[in-house]
Amino acid sequence: MYVTLKTLLLKIAQDWKQFNDKDELKIMHKYTEYGRQSITLYSGYMITTVIVFLSFPMASPVLDLIMPLKNGTRPKNLPYYAEYGIDLEEYYYPLMAQSLVGGVGTIVVLVSFDLEFILIVQHVIGLFSLVNFRLKKVEKMSEEIENGKVIFVKGDYLAYLYTISAIDLHKKVVEYIEIIEDSYNLAWLIIMSLNMFSLIKIKLNDPNDLFRYLFGMFSISIHFYYIFLPGQKIINSSEEVFHSCYACKWYNLSEKTKNLIKIMLLRSLKPCYLTGGKMFTMSMDTYCSMMKTGLSVFTVLNS
């Protein structure tokens, strides 16, 4: 996985060096900015959530300092069940500090993993947009031939070059998606399975933990959303290539150019997609199904 991801990241860096068209750079910057906004929102929410989840049990010792009870102290609890083999009351604060540092450190690693995936997919979606942009140039040239604004030989030659560049870029995008699929599909299967298990195992028996665990449940759903949404975007973007090919007014062009567009049309008939362990498609349909199933099982177990 490390080798393939490193290769992909090097190729992405090389892509930015090869873009020399002002309009294409503008498109790529737009999608990169979308990715930056997404990861800022996602990482901020997830880190805030884990801090709230882990620090909520600190309410008891804080209240003991502010409003101590007359006949004792409030029970002290850790953020999650754990057996350390030592006295919890005596070593509460060191254990609590370990829980906070370990929990925040773990979520930072997991969120970093997610952010890399989101940014890579956002780059791929930007490349899909460039493919559509180049096919729009073919359409524009075809319209100029149709309206007599340019002679057929010159217009068809330029349309041929635009088509070649669109095909080359589309092949590169498909290759990138295959690398992403090989690198992440097993990881997503494991992560989704653990998240579904966590969602199902949440118990709401203790009213004091109600808010904390509901907050955690919502975070799991947000995590699912931000992982399945890029997969859905890849499906939508790959389908848009088919529509762009179909709408580029290929009937005004030479047989040589038509044949190239036909090849691209046939390839784009099958949308690109990512999977979780080759078992389910990363799409919003799968997201809705998994959330519906998880919440149904959760409701039954807590009823």
Beta strands, then each sheet from edge to edge (+ up, - down):
strand 1: 275-276
strand 2: 280-281
sheet 1: 1+ 2-
end
